[in-house]
């Protein structure tokens, strides 16, 4: 967990939610009231966000005690208890919604990722996430992909060169895009991996002729055409397939022998896992 990214997110999220006070709790519950609560799983999947929940509790109230029963990455089912909380009831209720919002989404992402990872087991193909994430929550969503067994692609625009179709078109073609990139990296004294997207076999042929890249993204290739592309590549460059790939056809792409499959749906259209934080009555 990168606290330099996580802690400001938590503080901003709490400020958005709490404002000048949780007036419902302040109005209904006497100051100093102590209590316990448990995080109950109500769905089947992969749990994610436990470590984050502990950090949320620490920031809300360092005196909150967290008793953990299930770690991130655990397979869960309805009725499982992830952890118990104990301490100020006001603090528990202040942390409740942020914990649930984060853990439900992260667990949904981890569950979907893990489903695909299991499908790809034995093929040699790995699943990648993308930048199609919720603004401000990218770190958490990519963290969840890793918990589910997937691989993180670049985090942002700054940590890798990914020459996509618009870059190619605006720069005047593949050769220009690659040559301009090398000139830029030299001038800026930067050492970044270079990936380039190709839309057809003709563009792939040009990339193979020009060279100077680390990875080739084969975008919206049908499985049969992907096989031709991989044969042309002859293992020279790492390959990635993307576009139009779903659970129903992913094995057609993996069986072709591509190194990576990137799926934006891991983060941009996933169902949250149902979780609940309930008071423990004694």
KEKE-3310 file (N, C-alpha, C; in steps of 0.2 Angstrom, whole numbers, plus 5000, padded with zeros to 4 digits):
npx = (5004:5003:5005:5007:4999:4987:4983:4980:4969:4959:4957:4952:4940:4933:4931:4923:4912:4909:4909:4904:4901:4895:4879:4868:4873:4878:4867:4859:4866:4874:4889:4905:4900:4903:4907:4904:4907:4904:4911:4902:4901:4891:4891:4898:4915:4931:4940:4944:4953:4954:4966:4966:4955:4959:4968:4959:4952:4962:4965:4952:4950:4963:4961:4953:4950:4955:4950:4956:4950:4950:4960:4966:4963:4957:4946:4929:4912:4894:4890:4903:4915:4924:4931:4932:4927:4931:4927:4925:4908:4904:4915:4916:4904:4907:4917:4911:4904:4914:4923:4915:4911:4923:4928:4918:4919:4932:4933:4924:4931:4942:4937:4931:4943:4950:4942:4945:4958:4959:4953:4963:4973:4987:4989:4998:4996:4993:4982:4979:4976:4969:4969:4957:4949:4941:4941:4953:4952:4960:4972:4967:4959:4967:4975:4966:4965:4978:4977:4967:4974:4978:4988:4996:4995:5003:5003:4999:5000:5013:5023:5026:5028:5015:5010:4997:4983:4978:4990:4998:4992:4992:5005:5009:5011:5017:5031:5036:5031:5037:5051:5051:5048:5059:5069:5063:5064:5078:5082:5075:5082:5076:5071:5060:5048:5042:5028:5017:5002:4994:4983:4980:4987:4995:5000:5006:5017:5024:5029:5037:5046:5052:5055:5062:5054:5046:5035:5020:5004:4990:4976:4959:4959:4953:4952:4958:4965:4974:4982:4989:4996:5004:5012:5019:5026:5035:5039:5048:5044:5036:5018:5002:4985:4969:4953:4936:4936:4930:4923:4917:4924:4938:4947:4949:4958:4968:4973:4979:4991:4995:5004:4999:4983:4973:4960:4948:4936:4938:4939:4931:4918:4911:4903:4900:4905:4894:4894:4893:4892:4889:4882:4887:4877:4877)
npy = (4994:5011:5023:5037:5040:5034:5039:5053:5051:5045:5055:5065:5059:5057:5070:5074:5067:5068:5082:5095:5087:5071:5072:5064:5053:5060:5066:5055:5046:5045:5054:5047:5033:5016:5003:4988:4981:4971:4966:4959:4947:4945:4939:4929:4928:4936:4943:4960:4975:4975:4979:4992:4996:4995:5005:5016:5016:5019:5032:5038:5036:5033:5025:5015:4998:4984:4968:4956:4943:4938:4940:4951:4945:4933:4919:4921:4919:4920:4925:4924:4932:4946:4955:4962:4977:4988:5000:5018:5022:5032:5034:5022:5023:5034:5029:5019:5019:5023:5013:5002:5007:5007:4994:4985:4989:4986:4973:4968:4970:4963:4950:4948:4949:4938:4928:4928:4926:4913:4906:4908:4900:4890:4894:4903:4916:4932:4943:4960:4976:4992:5010:5014:5019:5024:5041:5048:5036:5027:5021:5012:5004:4997:4991:4982:4974:4968:4960:4951:4943:4948:4958:4974:4986:5001:5014:5028:5042:5045:5035:5026:5024:5023:5022:5026:5024:5037:5045:5040:5044:5058:5061:5058:5045:5028:5026:5039:5041:5032:5036:5049:5047:5041:5051:5061:5054:5053:5067:5071:5063:5051:5035:5024:5011:5006:5005:5001:5003:4993:4993:4984:4971:4977:4988:4982:4975:4986:4991:4980:4981:4994:4993:4996:4996:4990:4982:4976:4981:4973:4978:4976:4964:4950:4933:4924:4932:4937:4926:4926:4938:4935:4925:4932:4941:4932:4930:4941:4953:4957:4954:4960:4959:4967:4974:4971:4959:4947:4937:4926:4924:4925:4914:4910:4920:4919:4906:4908:4912:4924:4936:4945:4950:4964:4971:4983:4982:4976:4986:4997:4993:4984:4973:4977:4968:4962:4968:4971:4981:4978:4982:4974:4967:4966)
npz = (5000:4995:5005:5003:4992:4996:5009:5007:4998:5007:5017:5009:5004:5016:5020:5010:5013:5027:5030:5041:5051:5057:5058:5061:5068:5079:5084:5088:5096:5111:5117:5118:5118:5117:5106:5095:5078:5064:5048:5036:5024:5009:4997:4984:4980:4978:4991:4993:4999:5012:5019:5016:5022:5036:5036:5034:5045:5055:5051:5053:5067:5078:5089:5086:5085:5075:5071:5062:5051:5038:5024:5011:4995:4999:4996:4996:5004:5006:5022:5028:5039:5038:5046:5063:5071:5084:5096:5097:5094:5086:5078:5071:5064:5056:5048:5041:5028:5019:5020:5015:5002:4996:4998:4992:4979:4975:4979:4969:4957:4960:4960:4947:4940:4945:4940:4927:4926:4931:4920:4911:4915:4913:4899:4897:4894:4901:4910:4908:4916:4912:4908:4910:4921:4937:4939:4951:4959:4954:4959:4969:4961:4952:4961:4966:4955:4955:4967:4963:4955:4943:4931:4932:4920:4912:4924:4922:4911:4912:4914:4905:4887:4876:4861:4852:4841:4838:4841:4831:4819:4821:4821:4808:4804:4807:4806:4808:4821:4829:4827:4831:4845:4850:4848:4857:4869:4870:4870:4882:4891:4896:4901:4895:4893:4877:4868:4855:4846:4834:4820:4810:4799:4790:4796:4806:4799:4796:4808:4812:4803:4805:4819:4835:4847:4862:4864:4856:4853:4848:4841:4841:4833:4825:4831:4821:4813:4822:4825:4813:4814:4825:4820:4811:4819:4825:4838:4841:4848:4863:4864:4864:4866:4862:4864:4860:4867:4877:4891:4884:4873:4876:4877:4864:4860:4869:4866:4854:4857:4862:4872:4882:4887:4887:4896:4898:4904:4917:4926:4922:4921:4931:4943:4959:4974:4986:5002:5020:5034:5051:5067:5082:5093:5110)
capx = (5000:5007:5002:5007:4993:4981:4980:4976:4962:4955:4956:4947:4934:4930:4929:4917:4906:4907:4908:4905:4899:4890:4874:4863:4876:4879:4860:4856:4870:4878:4896:4909:4897:4908:4903:4908:4904:4908:4911:4899:4901:4885:4891:4903:4920:4937:4939:4949:4952:4955:4972:4964:4950:4963:4970:4953:4950:4967:4964:4946:4951:4968:4960:4948:4953:4952:4952:4955:4949:4951:4965:4965:4964:4954:4940:4924:4905:4889:4891:4909:4916:4931:4935:4927:4929:4929:4929:4920:4903:4904:4920:4914:4899:4910:4921:4907:4902:4920:4925:4910:4911:4930:4929:4914:4921:4938:4931:4921:4936:4947:4933:4931:4950:4952:4938:4948:4965:4958:4951:4969:4978:4990:4989:5004:4993:4991:4977:4981:4971:4970:4968:4949:4947:4937:4946:4954:4952:4964:4977:4963:4956:4973:4977:4962:4967:4983:4974:4964:4979:4980:4995:4995:4998:5005:4998:4997:5003:5020:5027:5027:5026:5010:5009:4990:4981:4978:4997:5001:4989:4994:5012:5010:5012:5021:5039:5037:5029:5043:5057:5050:5048:5066:5072:5061:5067:5085:5082:5073:5085:5071:5071:5053:5046:5039:5023:5014:4996:4993:4976:4980:4993:5000:5003:5011:5022:5028:5032:5042:5052:5055:5058:5063:5048:5046:5028:5015:4997:4986:4970:4953:4961:4949:4957:4961:4970:4979:4986:4993:5000:5009:5016:5023:5030:5040:5042:5052:5042:5030:5012:4996:4978:4964:4947:4931:4938:4925:4924:4915:4929:4945:4951:4951:4964:4974:4975:4983:4998:4997:5007:4995:4976:4971:4953:4946:4930:4940:4938:4926:4911:4911:4898:4902:4903:4889:4896:4889:4895:4883:4883:4887:4873:4879)
capy = (5000:5017:5028:5044:5040:5031:5043:5059:5049:5044:5061:5069:5056:5058:5077:5075:5063:5070:5089:5098:5082:5066:5074:5059:5049:5065:5067:5050:5042:5049:5055:5042:5027:5011:4997:4983:4980:4966:4966:4953:4945:4943:4937:4925:4931:4937:4949:4965:4981:4974:4983:4999:4997:4996:5012:5021:5016:5022:5039:5041:5036:5028:5021:5010:4991:4980:4961:4953:4936:4936:4944:4952:4939:4927:4917:4922:4917:4923:4923:4925:4938:4948:4958:4965:4983:4989:5007:5023:5021:5038:5033:5016:5025:5038:5025:5013:5020:5023:5006:4998:5009:5005:4986:4982:4990:4983:4966:4966:4970:4957:4944:4948:4948:4931:4923:4928:4923:4906:4904:4908:4896:4885:4896:4907:4923:4936:4948:4967:4981:4998:5017:5015:5018:5030:5047:5048:5030:5022:5016:5007:4999:4993:4987:4976:4969:4964:4956:4946:4939:4951:4962:4981:4990:5007:5018:5034:5044:5046:5029:5021:5026:5019:5025:5023:5026:5045:5047:5038:5048:5065:5062:5057:5038:5024:5027:5046:5041:5029:5040:5055:5045:5040:5057:5064:5051:5055:5074:5071:5058:5047:5028:5022:5006:5009:5000:5004:5000:4993:4991:4979:4967:4981:4992:4977:4974:4992:4991:4975:4984:5000:4991:5001:4996:4984:4978:4978:4981:4971:4981:4974:4959:4944:4928:4921:4937:4938:4921:4928:4943:4932:4922:4937:4943:4927:4931:4946:4958:4956:4955:4962:4959:4971:4976:4966:4953:4945:4930:4921:4923:4926:4908:4910:4924:4916:4900:4910:4912:4931:4936:4948:4952:4969:4971:4988:4980:4974:4992:5002:4990:4978:4973:4977:4963:4964:4968:4975:4982:4978:4982:4968:4968:4962)
capz = (5000:4995:5010:5000:4988:4999:5014:5004:4996:5012:5020:5004:5004:5023:5020:5006:5016:5034:5031:5047:5056:5055:5063:5063:5074:5084:5087:5091:5100:5117:5116:5122:5117:5114:5102:5090:5072:5060:5041:5034:5016:5007:4990:4983:4976:4980:4995:4992:5002:5020:5021:5015:5028:5042:5036:5035:5053:5058:5050:5057:5074:5079:5094:5084:5085:5070:5072:5055:5050:5031:5021:5004:4991:5001:4993:5002:5002:5010:5029:5030:5043:5036:5052:5068:5073:5091:5098:5097:5089:5081:5073:5067:5059:5051:5043:5038:5021:5015:5020:5011:4995:4993:4998:4988:4972:4975:4979:4963:4952:4961:4958:4940:4937:4946:4936:4920:4928:4931:4914:4907:4918:4908:4892:4896:4893:4907:4909:4910:4916:4907:4911:4910:4928:4940:4941:4958:4962:4949:4963:4972:4956:4950:4967:4966:4949:4957:4972:4959:4951:4936:4930:4930:4914:4915:4929:4919:4905:4913:4916:4899:4880:4872:4855:4850:4834:4837:4840:4824:4814:4822:4820:4801:4802:4812:4806:4812:4828:4833:4827:4836:4852:4852:4848:4863:4875:4871:4872:4889:4895:4899:4899:4896:4888:4871:4865:4849:4844:4826:4818:4804:4797:4786:4801:4810:4795:4796:4814:4812:4798:4808:4825:4840:4852:4866:4864:4851:4854:4842:4843:4838:4829:4826:4833:4816:4811:4828:4824:4807:4817:4830:4816:4808:4824:4827:4845:4842:4853:4867:4861:4868:4862:4866:4859:4858:4870:4882:4894:4880:4867:4878:4876:4857:4859:4873:4863:4849:4860:4864:4879:4886:4885:4891:4897:4901:4908:4923:4930:4920:4921:4935:4948:4966:4979:4992:5009:5025:5041:5055:5074:5086:5099:5116)
cpx = (5004:5003:5002:5001:4986:4978:4977:4969:4957:4953:4951:4940:4930:4927:4923:4911:4904:4906:4909:4903:4894:4884:4869:4866:4876:4872:4858:4860:4875:4885:4899:4906:4902:4904:4907:4904:4908:4907:4909:4899:4894:4885:4897:4909:4927:4937:4945:4948:4952:4961:4970:4959:4953:4965:4965:4952:4955:4966:4958:4947:4957:4967:4955:4953:4950:4955:4951:4955:4951:4955:4963:4967:4960:4947:4934:4917:4901:4890:4898:4910:4923:4935:4929:4931:4927:4931:4923:4914:4903:4909:4919:4909:4902:4914:4917:4907:4908:4923:4921:4911:4918:4930:4924:4916:4928:4937:4928:4926:4941:4943:4933:4938:4952:4948:4942:4955:4964:4957:4958:4974:4980:4991:4996:5002:4991:4987:4980:4975:4973:4969:4961:4947:4943:4942:4947:4954:4956:4969:4973:4961:4962:4976:4973:4963:4973:4981:4970:4968:4981:4987:4993:4999:5001:5000:4995:5000:5011:5025:5028:5025:5021:5008:5002:4989:4981:4985:5000:4998:4991:5001:5014:5012:5017:5028:5040:5036:5035:5049:5057:5050:5055:5070:5070:5064:5074:5086:5080:5077:5081:5072:5064:5052:5042:5034:5019:5008:4996:4986:4975:4986:4998:5004:5008:5017:5027:5032:5038:5048:5056:5059:5058:5057:5049:5040:5024:5008:4993:4979:4964:4954:4956:4954:4961:4967:4975:4984:4991:4998:5006:5014:5021:5028:5036:5043:5047:5050:5036:5024:5006:4990:4973:4959:4942:4932:4933:4927:4922:4920:4937:4949:4953:4958:4970:4977:4979:4990:5000:5000:5003:4988:4974:4963:4951:4940:4932:4939:4933:4919:4910:4906:4902:4900:4899:4892:4892:4893:4889:4886:4883:4883:4875:4874)
cpy = (5006:5022:5035:5045:5039:5036:5050:5057:5048:5050:5065:5066:5057:5065:5078:5072:5066:5078:5092:5093:5077:5067:5069:5055:5054:5066:5061:5046:5046:5049:5049:5035:5022:5006:4993:4983:4974:4967:4959:4952:4943:4941:4932:4928:4931:4944:4954:4972:4981:4979:4990:5001:4998:5003:5017:5021:5020:5030:5042:5041:5031:5023:5015:5003:4987:4973:4958:4946:4934:4942:4946:4946:4933:4926:4918:4920:4920:4921:4924:4932:4940:4951:4961:4972:4984:4996:5012:5022:5026:5037:5027:5019:5030:5034:5020:5014:5020:5016:5002:5000:5006:4997:4983:4983:4986:4975:4963:4966:4964:4950:4943:4946:4940:4926:4922:4924:4915:4903:4903:4904:4891:4888:4900:4914:4926:4941:4955:4971:4987:5005:5019:5014:5024:5035:5047:5042:5025:5018:5011:5001:4995:4989:4981:4971:4965:4958:4950:4942:4942:4955:4969:4983:4996:5011:5024:5035:5045:5041:5024:5025:5021:5023:5022:5026:5033:5047:5046:5043:5055:5066:5060:5050:5034:5025:5034:5045:5038:5033:5046:5053:5044:5046:5061:5061:5053:5062:5075:5067:5054:5040:5024:5016:5009:5003:5004:5000:4999:4990:4986:4976:4972:4986:4988:4976:4980:4993:4986:4977:4989:4998:4997:5002:4990:4979:4981:4976:4979:4973:4979:4969:4953:4938:4925:4926:4938:4932:4923:4933:4940:4928:4926:4940:4939:4928:4936:4951:4955:4958:4956:4962:4963:4973:4971:4959:4952:4938:4925:4920:4923:4920:4907:4914:4921:4910:4901:4911:4920:4931:4939:4950:4958:4970:4977:4987:4978:4980:4996:4999:4983:4979:4973:4970:4965:4963:4972:4975:4983:4978:4975:4969:4963:4963)
cpz = (5000:4999:5007:4995:4992:5005:5012:5001:5001:5015:5015:5004:5011:5023:5016:5009:5023:5034:5038:5053:5054:5060:5065:5069:5080:5088:5091:5096:5105:5115:5120:5121:5113:5111:5098:5084:5068:5052:5038:5026:5015:5000:4990:4978:4980:4984:4994:4996:5010:5022:5021:5021:5034:5042:5036:5042:5056:5057:5053:5064:5076:5085:5092:5083:5079:5071:5065:5055:5043:5028:5014:5000:4993:4997:4998:4999:5007:5018:5032:5034:5041:5042:5057:5069:5080:5093:5098:5092:5084:5076:5069:5062:5054:5046:5039:5031:5017:5014:5015:5004:4992:4992:4993:4981:4971:4974:4972:4957:4953:4959:4951:4937:4939:4942:4929:4921:4928:4925:4910:4909:4913:4901:4891:4895:4900:4905:4912:4911:4912:4912:4912:4917:4931:4942:4949:4962:4958:4954:4966:4967:4953:4955:4967:4961:4952:4962:4969:4955:4944:4936:4929:4924:4917:4919:4926:4913:4905:4914:4910:4893:4877:4866:4852:4843:4833:4837:4833:4819:4815:4820:4812:4799:4807:4812:4810:4819:4832:4833:4831:4843:4854:4852:4855:4869:4876:4873:4880:4894:4900:4897:4900:4891:4883:4869:4860:4847:4836:4825:4813:4803:4793:4791:4805:4806:4795:4802:4815:4808:4802:4815:4830:4846:4856:4866:4859:4853:4848:4844:4838:4832:4830:4828:4827:4813:4816:4827:4818:4810:4821:4826:4812:4813:4826:4833:4846:4847:4857:4864:4866:4864:4866:4861:4858:4862:4876:4885:4889:4874:4869:4876:4869:4856:4863:4869:4857:4851:4861:4871:4884:4883:4890:4891:4901:4906:4915:4928:4928:4920:4925:4941:4955:4970:4985:4999:5014:5031:5046:5063:5077:5092:5105:5122)
residu = (UNK:UNK:UNK:UNK:UNK:UNK:UNK:UNK:UNK:UNK:UNK:UNK:UNK:UNK:UNK:UNK:UNK:UNK:UNK:UNK:UNK:UNK:UNK:UNK:UNK:UNK:UNK:UNK:UNK:UNK:UNK:UNK:UNK:UNK:UNK:UNK:UNK:UNK:UNK:UNK:UNK:UNK:UNK:UNK:UNK:UNK:UNK:UNK:UNK:UNK:UNK:UNK:UNK:UNK:UNK:UNK:UNK:UNK:UNK:UNK:UNK:UNK:UNK:UNK:UNK:UNK:UNK:UNK:UNK:UNK:UNK:UNK:UNK:UNK:UNK:UNK:UNK:UNK:UNK:UNK:UNK:UNK:UNK:UNK:UNK:UNK:UNK:UNK:UNK:UNK:UNK:UNK:UNK:UNK:UNK:UNK:UNK:UNK:UNK:UNK:UNK:UNK:UNK:UNK:UNK:UNK:UNK:UNK:UNK:UNK:UNK:UNK:UNK:UNK:UNK:UNK:UNK:UNK:UNK:UNK:UNK:UNK:UNK:UNK:UNK:UNK:UNK:UNK:UNK:UNK:UNK:UNK:UNK:UNK:UNK:UNK:UNK:UNK:UNK:UNK:UNK:UNK:UNK:UNK:UNK:UNK:UNK:UNK:UNK:UNK:UNK:UNK:UNK:UNK:UNK:UNK:UNK:UNK:UNK:UNK:UNK:UNK:UNK:UNK:UNK:UNK:UNK:UNK:UNK:UNK:UNK:UNK:UNK:UNK:UNK:UNK:UNK:UNK:UNK:UNK:UNK:UNK:UNK:UNK:UNK:UNK:UNK:UNK:UNK:UNK:UNK:UNK:UNK:UNK:UNK:UNK:UNK:UNK:UNK:UNK:UNK:UNK:UNK:UNK:UNK:UNK:UNK:UNK:UNK:UNK:UNK:UNK:UNK:UNK:UNK:UNK:UNK:UNK:UNK:UNK:UNK:UNK:UNK:UNK:UNK:UNK:UNK:UNK:UNK:UNK:UNK:UNK:UNK:UNK:UNK:UNK:UNK:UNK:UNK:UNK:UNK:UNK:UNK:UNK:UNK:UNK:UNK:UNK:UNK:UNK:UNK:UNK:UNK:UNK:UNK:UNK:UNK:UNK:UNK:UNK:UNK:UNK:UNK:UNK:UNK:UNK:UNK:UNK:UNK:UNK:UNK:UNK:UNK:UNK:UNK:UNK:UNK:UNK:UNK:UNK:UNK:UNK)
# end
